[in-house]
Amino acid sequence: MPINDLQQFITLLDSQGELAGISIPTDPVLEIAAITDRVCKSADGGKGLLFETPSGSVFRVATNLFGSRRRVCLALEIERLERLTERMLELLNLIPYPDMARLDSQIATLPAFSRFSPQASSNHDPRLDAMEPPDLRLFPFLQSWPGDGSADGHPRYITLGQVFTRHPDSGEQNCGMYGAQLRGATELAMRWKAGSGAARHLESFRRRGQPMPVAIALGGAPPATFSAMFPLPGNLDEITFAGFLGSAPLETVPCRTVPLQVPAGCEVIIEGYVHPDETVREGPFGNHTGCYSPATVASLMRVTAISHRRNAIIPATVVGPPPMEDCWMAQAWERVLLALLKRLIPGVHELCFPLEWVFHQSAIISLENPNPAMVRETAARLWDTPWFSGSRLLIFVDAEVDISDMRGIAWRAINDCEFIHDCFSDSTGNRLALDATGRRLPRQRIERNDDIYRKIAKRWKEYGLT
């Protein structure tokens, strides 16, 4: 049975021993985040958390729901994450000549992909009640770190929302994951990343001199949350991709006050408008670097409607020094991206985003039969993609290497390099790469004698070392 909404997923986690319920009152200001942070640092990501009585709200809060490899697999209804690479390759292999510049349209026109296009309903979601009057302050949105929002005194954020916008001319809809800072009952500060779909849409509305409609969806089918987080190629539709991830098209429903469609089965829908020239100061905000991103200018969203389930559960994530929940979610993107790279760049064998590096677009990449020229060409091609345009460091190794073995990678990064030649940068000097394939160094490798190892295994007790 497919998982159609967040509450079904939480029920599944509970049945699998992957959920811890916290019944005592807990404060959305710092306390829930501190508990979540400690659990995220547990072995294998700890358990998902359901806070049943957050202070000052009748709504529950769920955190760390996707904070382990197993829970990511449960959310996407797969037995192993490698299945994402296999499925994506099956799709991409239908494209004879993949082209980065046209990859979004090449994928979108495939019947094997377009059959997952959302099924749009003309009726509002009957599970949601309109809040009259709308008041964001009634929800237990979190403050994660002491300095969050201190520039303007607004510390709480929506951290796991699917943010929907639409291009005013083409009608093309975008869904991304952006931070939203509470500024009162009906105001949110929205920080778009430059170049993101929402930022491009806002610029189009700016040229028209019109406000941009925005909807923020919380919950719904888990694949929609993952798709909103993924940096998909070009303008590839995120909700169709969510259907592809979940192997079934999503149903969408109309908003009440803005001309946007959002997934059915959500916990909360927040609607409103952003006027292109209306801005506020948002931040600072604690992030994965262990520091605060500085306060900056952000768009002001004026809320026109809020709809919610009567027993709504507010999904939230805490961003901070890894390992955190978003690191595990990024492993799903790693598996999808590997398929894209395999089809776009010959010779790519494997890809690993170490948990501590992932949000700097830095990676370890193994190559089939590499040579120094191939390594440099591959680095240049990766830097030319949107997924590695801001990369701080790429390390290349031979395909025979287990790239998830960080101790082994560290060993090779020192011993298999001649740094004057094997460490190189792009023309700006801002992006570095390291050729740790060892192909430049003509050295004889140590080879293990398997016969002697089998012999000592049989006599191990005789040595008195057990």
Phi, psi and omega in degrees: 000124182293152177272112186262346180204174185296321184291325173297320180294319179296320176298319178298314179301318180298317181291337181264007181070024184253014184226138172243123177267136179243109188269338182285155179301137178225147187266126175296340177274100173075320187294310181299320179294321180295319176298314181299316180301316181294319180293321179300331181277359178288167178302133178058025173087001180066202181253161168293151186238134174238110179269112191273340181222068176296141182298136173079011181211151176269355183264145178275164179234138175238132177228162176059025181295329182249025190270034172201160179299320181294319182289328173297317178297319178297320181295325182261004176055049176229156181277333181209150184294333180300340178298331178296318178297316181298314181293320180293322177294321177302321179288311184293332179292349175280352178260113184300316184227084180300138182229121184305320184293334183240014189298324180299313180289327177298319179288315186300328183274356177287126176304328180293341176259313186296340178293349177263012177302144184296150177263104187279128175261153176266358183253147175294155179293116184292346180280350185254137175257142176284133177273122181235116352281161178294136182211104180298335185290349180278352180261148184274057176291150194265150156256122186269318186230151188305326183269001182301130175068015187290342181297327183230008175076031178232093192272349187264146184224148165272121190245353183225039182267144172268114187259121184253134172222169181218139177291133186292337182261307185281338185079001180296127183262144178237145175229120179226173178246110183231150177289141179228119184262127177290132179232018181143192185296324187224028179226138176227142171264126184248121178256105176272143172282135179304133180088353180289166180301317180295320180295320179293320178296318181298321179297324177295319177292327178299316180296332178275344183073031183237152174288149181261127175289142181222142172227139178243119180254133177245127179091215185084192180297131183307323179302332179293323177295317179295315182298323177296328181280330186289136173277078185292159180298131172049235182254027179301131186292123185292325183284328171294319179295324175299320175297319176298315179300318182269001178062025177200137179299144175273148171273139175241155182230155180283149171285169184273325189234357178229150184278065180225151173254137179231160181299143174287158174084014179284164176277318183216141172235125178247126183242153177175191182229147173244120174275129187305330184262005182256111184231162177221173177263124183239144177110187353296171180216123181292135183224193188295344181284349187086005179234174177267134166290136187293157175297145183208175178283134180224160179285146177260122176258126176261119187282131179252340181197148172227130174239148182203157169289151179295327180250039188302143172248127183268112176283139179214153175231152178250125180261129180188190180304135183290160003278137175227174184304318184294336176296320180289323177297324180293338177293331174293317177296321178306317182290324177291315182297324179303317179297317179299316181293320180300324181276334184267328187232107182301143176095344178292128182252309182216163183218139176220125169262101174303142185306324184282345185254341202305323186273009170250018181057023180267147188204163168253131186229129176258146186235148175279124176047057184283157166224165185305321180293321179296319180300314181293321178295319179295317178301315180298319180291323177294316179298338181275356176266157178294339184282340180231014182295334179251021184295137175273323184208132170241131175245127181252134177227171179286154182299337181287349185274139173281104187282354175273353179273091187293327177294319178294322178294317178300319179297315180291324181297336177264318190267340183255023183231145166247095199301328182297335178251325191268349173256121184218167183226172174280183185295336180274342184080004184269341183240127185249153174219151181230122176272098179254028178284339180076007184287340180280337187264112182280075183240148178279125182282145170290131177244133180283136176273103186294331179298314181291327179290324176293325180294314183290332178297322180289331185256012189303320180294328179297329181288344180075026184256003181279000000 
